[in-house]
């Protein structure tokens, strides 16, 4: 696990074991808030030890930016903490979390003691705030990567934990293209000092606009390619032709996962827009 301080008493923890997942912590004078957890127990326990033992601050709340396992399954390592999330996160975790955790336990013995923790408090459209000492944490709905996607803005420091709406390579397999574009366009308007992506490096103020433009350009290139395939009698001839580098992204991003994410984006978007032709590429 890599630890970085992005503002006074605001920390980012990055997984070294899976896809550079980011989690965060905001440390208050009496208690603290954790934003997402890390994918594997050993790193989440290390994160908790730093906050509660080294800094001496009890974690009272955990905020989920969305329901995906790599951001939520570590909550059981914060006993007594109360979980906040968007209302759709509660629904999706209740539907998918149990089967997902069962699969994870079959695949990885380290996950055997993990328990699913559902959100206790939820919000809907708009935003909701939480005070931690002299800081305001504003939870903002940012759908697109997933229907429940949310960001956590630390208002005084202008630090945004974006969840997976912002990643080195956009990933919309579980989301919606138009929602993702709309949410991404909102980010530069927030006048951020730092943007903590769901995965990958922290983006600093002068780079936020450029990073968002690159992701929008990537999505536009993928959309153009998918529409082209949709006009063909045999879409399969076209779908596999678009390389990730043609969209301005490198295949080595996220430890080499970028190419897989790219291909899944193309397949998913084609299925969303041209469901009647899915059998032609199956």
LOBA-579663 format. One line per field, with one value per residue: x, y, z of N, C-alpha, C in turn. Coordinates in steps of 0.2 Angstrom, whole numbers, padded with zeros to 4 digits. Atoms other than C-alpha are relative to their C-alpha. Example, Ala and Ser with C-alpha at 12.3 -4.5 7.8 and 13.67 -1.06 7.14 Angstrom:
# LOBA-579663
n.x c(0004, -0004)
n.y c(-0006, -0006)
n.z c(0000, -0001)
ca.x c(0062, 0068)
ca.y c(-0022, -0005)
ca.z c(0039, 0036)
c.x c(0004, -0004)
c.y c(0006, 0005)
c.z c(0000, 0003)
***
This chain:
# LOBA-579663
n.x c(0004, -0003, 0004, -0002, 0004, 0002, 0001, -0001, 0004, 0004, -0004, 0002, -0003, 0000, -0002, -0006, 0002, 0006, 0002, -0001, 0006, -0001, 0004, -0002, 0002, 0000, -0001, 0003, -0003, 0003, 0001, -0002, 0004, -0004, 0003, -0001, -0005, -0004, 0003, -0001, 0001, -0006, -0001, 0005, -0002, -0005, 0003, 0003, -0005, -0003, 0004, 0002, -0006, -0006, 0003, 0004, 0006, 0005, 0004, 0007, 0004, -0003, 0004, -0002, 0001, 0004, 0001, -0005, -0003, -0007, 0001, 0005, 0000, -0005, 0004, 0001, -0006, 0001, 0006, 0003, 0000, 0007, -0002, 0004, 0000, 0006, 0005, -0001, -0005, 0004, 0004, -0004, -0004, 0004, 0001, -0006, -0006, -0001, -0003, -0007, -0005, 0000, -0005, -0007, -0002, -0002, -0006, -0006, 0001, -0001, 0007, 0005, 0003, 0003, 0007, 0004, 0003, 0004, 0001, 0005, 0002, -0001, 0002, 0003, -0003, -0002, -0006, 0001, -0006, -0002, -0006, -0005, -0004, 0001, 0001, 0007, 0000, 0006, 0001, 0003, 0001, -0004, 0001, -0003, -0004, 0006, 0006, -0001, -0006, 0000, -0006, 0000, -0004, -0001, 0001, -0005, -0006, 0002, -0003, 0005, -0001, 0005, 0003, -0003, 0001, -0007, -0006, -0005, 0004, 0007, 0003, 0007, 0003, 0006, 0002, 0004, -0004, 0002, -0001, -0007, -0002, 0003, -0004, -0006, 0000, 0001, -0006, -0004, 0004, -0001, -0006, -0003, -0008, -0002, 0005, -0002, 0003, 0001, -0006, -0006, -0003, 0004, -0001, 0000, 0005, -0001, 0000, 0007, 0004, -0003, 0002, 0007, 0000, -0003, 0005, 0006, -0002, 0000, 0007, 0003, -0003, 0003, 0007, 0000, -0002, 0006, 0005, -0002, 0002, 0007, 0003, -0002, 0003, -0004, -0004, -0006, -0006, -0002, 0000, -0007, -0005, -0002, -0005, 0001, -0005, 0004, 0004, -0004, -0002, -0005, 0002, -0004, 0003, 0003, -0003, 0001, 0007, 0004, 0002, 0006, 0005, 0001, 0004, 0006, 0004, 0003, 0005, 0006, 0004, 0003, 0006, 0005, 0003, 0002, 0001, 0003, -0006, -0005, -0001, -0005, -0007, 0000)
n.y c(-0006, -0006, -0005, -0006, -0005, -0004, -0007, 0000, 0005, 0003, 0005, 0004, 0007, 0003, 0007, 0003, 0007, 0001, -0005, -0006, -0002, -0005, -0001, -0006, -0002, -0006, 0001, -0005, -0001, 0005, 0006, -0001, 0003, 0004, 0000, 0006, 0004, 0003, 0006, 0006, -0001, -0002, -0007, -0003, 0000, -0004, -0007, -0001, -0001, -0007, -0005, 0001, 0001, -0005, -0006, 0000, -0003, 0005, -0001, 0000, 0001, 0002, -0002, 0003, -0004, 0004, 0006, 0005, 0004, -0003, -0006, 0001, 0007, -0001, -0004, 0004, -0001, -0005, 0002, -0005, -0006, 0000, 0000, -0004, 0001, -0001, 0005, 0005, 0004, 0005, 0005, 0004, 0004, 0005, 0005, 0003, 0001, 0007, 0005, -0002, 0002, 0008, 0001, -0002, 0004, 0006, -0001, -0003, 0002, -0006, -0003, 0004, -0003, -0007, 0000, -0006, -0005, -0004, -0007, -0002, -0007, -0001, -0006, 0001, -0005, -0005, 0001, 0000, -0002, 0003, -0004, 0004, -0005, -0007, 0001, 0002, 0005, 0000, 0006, -0002, 0006, 0000, 0006, 0002, 0007, 0004, -0004, -0002, -0003, -0006, -0003, -0003, -0006, -0004, -0007, -0005, 0001, 0001, 0007, 0004, 0007, 0001, 0007, 0002, -0005, -0002, 0005, -0001, 0002, 0001, 0007, -0001, 0006, 0001, -0007, -0003, -0004, -0007, -0002, -0001, -0006, -0005, 0000, -0002, -0008, -0004, 0000, -0006, -0006, 0000, -0004, 0004, 0000, 0007, 0005, 0007, 0005, 0007, 0004, -0004, -0006, -0006, -0005, -0006, -0006, -0002, 0006, 0003, -0001, 0004, 0008, 0001, -0001, 0007, 0005, -0002, 0001, 0008, 0002, -0002, 0005, 0007, -0001, 0000, 0007, 0004, -0002, 0003, 0007, 0001, 0000, 0005, 0006, 0004, -0005, 0003, -0002, -0007, -0001, 0001, -0004, -0007, 0001, -0005, -0006, -0004, -0004, -0004, 0003, 0005, 0007, 0002, -0003, 0005, 0006, 0004, 0001, -0005, 0003, 0004, -0005, -0003, 0004, 0001, -0006, 0001, 0005, -0002, -0005, 0003, 0004, -0005, -0004, 0004, 0006, 0004, 0003, 0004, 0007, 0000, -0001, 0005)
n.z c(0000, 0001, -0004, 0002, -0003, 0005, -0004, -0007, -0003, 0005, 0003, 0005, -0001, 0007, 0000, 0004, 0002, 0005, 0004, -0003, -0003, -0005, -0006, -0003, -0007, -0002, -0007, -0004, -0007, -0005, 0004, 0007, 0006, 0005, 0006, 0004, -0004, 0005, 0003, -0004, -0008, -0003, 0002, -0003, -0007, 0000, 0000, -0006, -0006, 0001, -0003, -0007, -0005, 0000, -0001, -0006, 0002, 0002, 0006, -0001, 0006, 0006, 0006, 0007, 0006, 0004, -0003, 0003, -0006, -0001, -0004, -0006, -0004, -0006, -0005, -0006, -0004, -0004, -0005, -0003, 0005, 0003, 0007, 0004, 0007, 0004, -0001, 0004, -0003, -0004, 0004, 0004, -0005, -0003, 0005, 0003, -0004, -0003, 0005, 0002, -0006, 0000, 0005, -0002, -0005, 0004, 0004, -0004, -0007, -0004, -0001, -0004, -0006, 0002, -0001, 0004, -0004, 0004, -0003, -0005, 0002, 0007, 0003, 0006, 0005, -0003, -0004, -0007, -0003, -0006, -0003, -0004, -0003, 0003, 0007, 0002, 0005, 0004, 0005, 0007, 0005, 0006, 0004, 0007, -0001, -0003, -0002, -0007, -0001, -0004, -0002, -0007, 0001, -0006, 0003, -0002, 0003, 0007, 0002, 0002, 0001, 0005, 0002, 0007, 0006, 0003, -0001, 0006, 0006, -0002, 0000, 0000, 0001, -0004, 0000, 0006, 0003, 0000, -0007, -0001, 0003, -0004, -0007, 0001, 0002, -0007, -0004, 0000, -0003, -0007, -0002, -0004, -0001, 0002, 0002, -0002, 0004, -0003, 0001, 0004, -0003, -0002, 0005, -0003, 0002, 0007, 0005, 0000, 0007, 0005, -0001, 0002, 0007, 0002, -0001, 0005, 0007, 0000, 0000, 0006, 0005, -0001, 0002, 0007, 0003, -0001, 0005, 0006, 0000, 0000, 0007, 0005, 0000, -0005, -0005, -0003, 0004, -0002, -0007, -0003, 0004, -0003, -0005, -0005, 0001, 0005, -0004, -0004, -0006, 0000, -0002, -0006, -0006, -0005, 0000, 0005, 0000, 0004, 0006, -0001, -0001, 0006, 0004, -0003, 0001, 0007, 0001, -0004, 0004, 0006, -0002, -0003, 0005, 0006, -0003, 0005, 0004, -0004, 0002, 0005, -0002, -0006)
ca.x c(0000, 0006, 0001, 0001, -0005, -0015, -0020, -0019, -0026, -0032, -0024, -0024, -0020, -0016, -0016, 0000, -0009, -0024, -0026, -0020, -0036, -0037, -0045, -0045, -0046, -0051, -0044, -0054, -0049, -0061, -0064, -0061, -0070, -0063, -0068, -0069, -0058, -0044, -0047, -0038, -0039, -0020, -0020, -0036, -0030, -0014, -0024, -0034, -0019, -0011, -0027, -0032, -0015, -0002, -0014, -0025, -0041, -0056, -0064, -0083, -0089, -0085, -0091, -0093, -0091, -0100, -0104, -0090, -0081, -0063, -0070, -0082, -0077, -0064, -0078, -0079, -0061, -0069, -0080, -0092, -0090, -0107, -0107, -0114, -0118, -0130, -0146, -0143, -0127, -0138, -0149, -0135, -0124, -0139, -0142, -0125, -0113, -0117, -0114, -0099, -0091, -0095, -0085, -0071, -0070, -0069, -0055, -0044, -0042, -0037, -0056, -0063, -0066, -0073, -0091, -0103, -0107, -0122, -0124, -0134, -0136, -0140, -0143, -0152, -0150, -0141, -0128, -0127, -0114, -0104, -0093, -0077, -0069, -0067, -0070, -0086, -0087, -0100, -0106, -0111, -0119, -0108, -0116, -0109, -0096, -0111, -0128, -0123, -0107, -0103, -0089, -0084, -0078, -0069, -0075, -0062, -0047, -0056, -0050, -0062, -0062, -0071, -0074, -0072, -0080, -0062, -0049, -0034, -0045, -0064, -0074, -0092, -0096, -0108, -0113, -0120, -0111, -0121, -0121, -0102, -0099, -0111, -0102, -0085, -0089, -0094, -0077, -0067, -0081, -0077, -0061, -0052, -0034, -0033, -0043, -0041, -0046, -0054, -0038, -0021, -0012, -0019, -0022, -0017, -0026, -0017, -0019, -0038, -0045, -0032, -0036, -0054, -0052, -0042, -0055, -0069, -0059, -0056, -0075, -0079, -0067, -0074, -0092, -0088, -0080, -0095, -0107, -0097, -0098, -0116, -0119, -0110, -0118, -0104, -0099, -0086, -0075, -0074, -0076, -0058, -0049, -0048, -0032, -0032, -0017, -0029, -0039, -0025, -0022, -0008, -0010, 0002, -0009, -0016, -0003, -0007, -0026, -0030, -0031, -0043, -0054, -0053, -0060, -0073, -0079, -0081, -0091, -0102, -0106, -0110, -0122, -0130, -0133, -0135, -0143, -0152, -0134, -0126, -0129, -0118, -0103, -0106)
ca.y c(0000, 0017, 0032, 0050, 0066, 0077, 0091, 0094, 0078, 0071, 0055, 0044, 0025, 0016, -0003, -0011, -0027, -0024, -0011, 0004, 0006, 0022, 0024, 0039, 0046, 0062, 0064, 0074, 0080, 0067, 0054, 0051, 0046, 0033, 0035, 0018, 0003, -0007, -0023, -0035, -0037, -0035, -0017, -0012, -0017, -0008, 0008, 0006, 0004, 0020, 0030, 0022, 0017, 0029, 0044, 0039, 0043, 0031, 0028, 0032, 0032, 0024, 0031, 0021, 0030, 0015, -0003, -0012, -0025, -0017, -0002, -0009, -0027, -0019, -0011, -0026, -0021, -0006, -0013, -0001, 0012, 0017, 0016, 0030, 0029, 0033, 0025, 0015, 0008, 0000, -0008, -0014, -0021, -0030, -0038, -0042, -0041, -0058, -0068, -0057, -0060, -0079, -0079, -0069, -0081, -0096, -0088, -0080, -0088, -0071, -0066, -0079, -0068, -0053, -0049, -0038, -0022, -0013, 0006, 0012, 0030, 0034, 0050, 0052, 0065, 0081, 0081, 0078, 0085, 0078, 0088, 0081, 0093, 0110, 0101, 0098, 0082, 0084, 0068, 0071, 0059, 0056, 0042, 0034, 0021, 0014, 0020, 0023, 0032, 0046, 0058, 0065, 0083, 0091, 0108, 0118, 0110, 0107, 0089, 0077, 0058, 0054, 0036, 0027, 0041, 0046, 0033, 0033, 0023, 0026, 0010, 0010, -0008, -0007, 0011, 0023, 0032, 0049, 0049, 0047, 0061, 0072, 0068, 0070, 0088, 0093, 0089, 0104, 0116, 0111, 0121, 0107, 0107, 0088, 0075, 0057, 0045, 0028, 0020, 0028, 0044, 0059, 0073, 0090, 0107, 0111, 0094, 0091, 0099, 0090, 0073, 0076, 0081, 0065, 0054, 0063, 0061, 0042, 0040, 0049, 0038, 0022, 0029, 0033, 0016, 0007, 0017, 0012, -0006, -0005, 0000, -0015, -0031, -0040, -0029, -0042, -0037, -0019, -0021, -0028, -0015, 0000, -0001, 0008, 0019, 0025, 0033, 0042, 0030, 0018, -0001, -0001, 0009, 0001, -0012, -0018, -0019, -0005, -0015, -0027, -0012, -0005, -0020, -0023, -0005, -0008, -0024, -0017, -0001, -0011, -0022, -0006, 0003, -0012, -0026, -0033, -0037, -0045, -0062, -0057, -0054, -0068)
ca.z c(0000, -0005, 0007, 0001, 0010, -0002, 0011, 0029, 0038, 0021, 0015, 0000, 0001, -0016, -0018, -0024, -0026, -0038, -0051, -0041, -0032, -0021, -0004, 0007, 0025, 0032, 0050, 0062, 0080, 0088, 0074, 0056, 0039, 0027, 0009, 0000, 0006, -0003, -0013, -0001, 0018, 0021, 0013, 0021, 0038, 0035, 0031, 0047, 0058, 0051, 0055, 0071, 0079, 0072, 0071, 0086, 0077, 0077, 0061, 0063, 0045, 0029, 0013, -0003, -0019, -0028, -0025, -0034, -0023, -0025, -0016, -0003, 0003, 0016, 0026, 0038, 0044, 0052, 0066, 0072, 0058, 0050, 0031, 0019, 0001, -0013, -0012, -0027, -0019, -0006, -0019, -0030, -0015, -0008, -0025, -0031, -0016, -0008, -0024, -0028, -0011, -0012, -0029, -0021, -0007, -0019, -0029, -0014, 0003, 0010, 0008, 0019, 0034, 0024, 0028, 0017, 0025, 0018, 0019, 0034, 0028, 0010, -0001, -0017, -0031, -0027, -0013, 0006, 0018, 0033, 0045, 0051, 0063, 0053, 0036, 0026, 0016, 0002, -0007, -0025, -0037, -0052, -0062, -0078, -0072, -0062, -0058, -0040, -0043, -0031, -0027, -0010, -0011, 0003, 0001, 0011, 0002, -0015, -0015, -0024, -0022, -0038, -0037, -0054, -0064, -0066, -0070, -0082, -0094, -0093, -0089, -0093, -0094, -0079, -0083, -0096, -0109, -0109, -0090, -0090, -0102, -0092, -0075, -0082, -0089, -0071, -0064, -0071, -0065, -0047, -0047, -0039, -0031, -0032, -0040, -0032, -0046, -0042, -0048, -0053, -0049, -0040, -0053, -0048, -0051, -0067, -0075, -0071, -0087, -0098, -0090, -0092, -0110, -0113, -0106, -0116, -0132, -0128, -0125, -0141, -0151, -0144, -0148, -0166, -0169, -0161, -0172, -0187, -0182, -0180, -0198, -0205, -0209, -0200, -0185, -0179, -0194, -0187, -0168, -0165, -0176, -0164, -0154, -0137, -0143, -0157, -0143, -0135, -0121, -0117, -0115, -0100, -0089, -0073, -0073, -0090, -0087, -0099, -0115, -0107, -0101, -0118, -0127, -0114, -0116, -0135, -0133, -0119, -0129, -0144, -0134, -0126, -0143, -0155, -0145, -0160, -0168, -0153, -0159, -0174, -0164, -0150)
c.x c(0004, -0004, 0003, -0005, -0002, -0002, 0001, -0005, -0004, 0005, -0003, 0004, -0001, 0002, 0006, -0002, -0005, -0001, 0000, -0006, 0001, -0006, 0002, -0002, 0001, 0001, -0003, 0003, -0003, -0001, 0001, -0005, 0005, -0005, 0002, 0005, 0004, -0002, 0002, 0001, 0007, 0001, -0005, 0002, 0006, -0002, -0003, 0005, 0004, -0005, -0001, 0006, 0005, -0003, -0005, -0007, -0005, -0004, -0008, -0004, 0004, -0005, 0002, -0002, -0005, 0001, 0005, 0004, 0007, 0000, -0004, 0002, 0005, -0004, 0000, 0006, -0001, -0006, -0003, -0001, -0007, 0002, -0005, 0001, -0006, -0005, 0000, 0006, -0003, -0003, 0005, 0005, -0005, -0002, 0006, 0006, 0001, 0003, 0007, 0005, 0001, 0005, 0007, 0003, 0003, 0007, 0006, -0002, 0001, -0007, -0004, -0003, -0003, -0007, -0003, -0003, -0004, 0000, -0006, -0003, 0000, -0003, -0003, 0003, 0002, 0006, -0002, 0007, 0001, 0006, 0004, 0005, -0002, -0001, -0007, 0002, -0007, 0000, -0004, -0001, 0003, -0001, 0004, 0005, -0005, -0005, 0000, 0006, 0000, 0007, 0000, 0005, 0001, 0001, 0006, 0007, -0001, 0004, -0006, 0002, -0006, -0003, 0003, -0003, 0006, 0005, 0005, -0003, -0007, -0002, -0007, -0004, -0007, -0004, -0004, 0004, -0002, 0001, 0008, 0003, -0003, 0004, 0007, 0001, -0001, 0006, 0004, -0003, 0001, 0006, 0004, 0008, 0003, -0006, 0003, -0005, -0002, 0006, 0005, 0002, -0005, 0002, 0000, -0003, 0001, -0001, -0007, -0003, 0003, -0002, -0007, -0001, 0002, -0005, -0006, 0002, 0001, -0007, -0003, 0003, -0003, -0007, 0000, 0002, -0006, -0006, 0002, -0001, -0007, -0003, 0002, -0004, 0003, 0004, 0006, 0006, 0003, 0002, 0007, 0005, 0002, 0005, -0001, 0005, -0004, -0004, 0004, 0002, 0005, -0002, 0003, -0003, -0004, 0003, -0001, -0008, -0004, -0002, -0006, -0007, -0002, -0005, -0007, -0005, -0003, -0006, -0006, -0004, -0004, -0006, -0005, -0004, -0003, -0002, -0003, 0006, 0004, 0001, 0005, 0007, 0002, 0005)
c.y c(0006, 0006, 0007, 0005, 0005, 0007, -0002, -0005, -0004, -0005, -0004, -0007, -0004, -0007, -0001, -0007, -0001, 0007, 0007, 0004, 0005, 0000, 0007, 0001, 0007, 0000, 0006, 0000, -0006, -0007, 0001, -0004, -0003, 0000, -0006, -0004, -0003, -0007, -0006, 0001, 0003, 0008, 0004, 0000, 0004, 0008, 0001, 0001, 0006, 0005, -0001, -0001, 0006, 0007, 0001, 0003, -0006, 0001, -0001, -0001, -0002, 0002, -0004, 0004, -0004, -0007, -0006, -0003, 0003, 0006, -0001, -0006, 0001, 0003, -0004, 0001, 0006, -0001, 0006, 0007, -0001, 0002, 0005, -0001, 0003, -0005, -0006, -0005, -0005, -0005, -0005, -0005, -0006, -0005, -0004, -0001, -0007, -0005, 0002, -0002, -0008, -0002, 0002, -0005, -0007, 0001, 0002, -0002, 0006, 0004, -0003, 0003, 0007, -0001, 0006, 0005, 0005, 0007, 0001, 0006, 0001, 0007, -0002, 0005, 0007, -0001, 0000, 0001, -0004, 0004, -0004, 0005, 0007, -0001, -0002, -0005, 0000, -0006, 0002, -0006, 0001, -0006, 0000, -0006, -0005, 0005, 0004, 0004, 0007, 0003, 0003, 0006, 0003, 0007, 0005, -0001, -0001, -0006, -0005, -0007, -0002, -0006, -0002, 0004, 0002, -0005, 0001, -0003, 0000, -0007, 0001, -0006, -0001, 0007, 0002, 0005, 0008, 0002, 0001, 0006, 0006, 0001, 0003, 0008, 0004, 0001, 0007, 0006, 0000, 0004, -0004, 0001, -0007, -0004, -0007, -0004, -0006, -0004, 0005, 0006, 0005, 0005, 0007, 0006, 0001, -0005, -0002, 0001, -0004, -0007, -0001, 0000, -0007, -0005, 0001, -0002, -0008, -0002, 0001, -0004, -0007, 0001, 0000, -0007, -0005, 0002, -0003, -0007, -0002, 0001, -0005, -0006, -0005, 0004, -0003, 0002, 0007, 0000, -0001, 0004, 0006, -0002, 0006, 0007, 0005, 0005, 0005, -0003, -0006, -0007, -0002, 0003, -0005, -0007, -0005, -0002, 0004, -0003, -0004, 0004, 0003, -0005, -0002, 0006, 0000, -0005, 0002, 0006, -0002, -0004, 0005, 0003, -0005, -0007, -0005, -0004, -0004, -0007, -0001, 0000, -0005, -0005)
c.z c(0000, 0004, -0003, 0004, -0005, 0003, 0007, 0003, -0006, -0004, -0006, 0001, -0007, 0001, -0004, -0002, -0005, -0003, 0003, 0003, 0005, 0005, 0003, 0007, 0001, 0008, 0004, 0007, 0005, -0004, -0007, -0005, -0005, -0006, -0004, 0004, -0006, -0002, 0005, 0007, 0002, -0001, 0004, 0008, 0002, 0000, 0007, 0006, -0001, 0003, 0007, 0005, -0001, 0001, 0006, -0001, -0002, -0006, 0001, -0006, -0005, -0005, -0006, -0005, -0005, 0003, -0002, 0006, 0001, 0004, 0006, 0004, 0006, 0006, 0007, 0005, 0004, 0005, 0003, -0004, -0004, -0008, -0004, -0007, -0004, 0001, -0005, 0001, 0004, -0004, -0003, 0005, 0003, -0006, -0002, 0005, 0003, -0005, -0002, 0005, 0000, -0006, 0002, 0005, -0003, -0003, 0005, 0007, 0005, 0001, 0004, 0006, -0001, 0001, -0004, 0005, -0004, 0003, 0005, -0001, -0008, -0002, -0007, -0005, 0004, 0004, 0008, 0003, 0007, 0003, 0004, 0003, -0004, -0008, -0002, -0006, -0004, -0005, -0005, -0004, -0006, -0004, -0007, 0000, 0003, 0002, 0007, 0001, 0003, 0001, 0007, -0001, 0007, -0001, 0002, -0004, -0007, -0002, -0001, 0000, -0005, -0001, -0007, -0006, -0003, 0001, -0006, -0006, 0002, -0001, 0001, -0001, 0005, 0001, -0006, -0003, 0001, 0007, 0002, -0003, 0004, 0007, -0001, -0002, 0006, 0004, -0001, 0003, 0008, 0003, 0005, 0001, -0001, -0001, 0001, -0005, 0004, 0000, -0003, 0004, 0002, -0005, 0004, -0004, -0008, -0005, 0000, -0007, -0005, 0001, -0002, -0007, -0003, 0000, -0004, -0007, -0001, -0001, -0007, -0006, 0000, -0003, -0007, -0003, 0001, -0005, -0007, -0001, -0001, -0007, -0005, 0001, 0004, 0004, 0002, -0004, 0002, 0008, 0003, -0003, 0004, 0006, 0006, -0001, -0005, 0003, 0005, 0007, -0001, 0003, 0007, 0006, 0005, 0000, -0006, -0001, -0005, -0006, 0001, 0001, -0006, -0004, 0003, -0001, -0007, 0000, 0004, -0004, -0006, 0002, 0003, -0006, -0006, 0003, -0005, -0004, 0004, -0002, -0006, 0002, 0006, -0002)
***
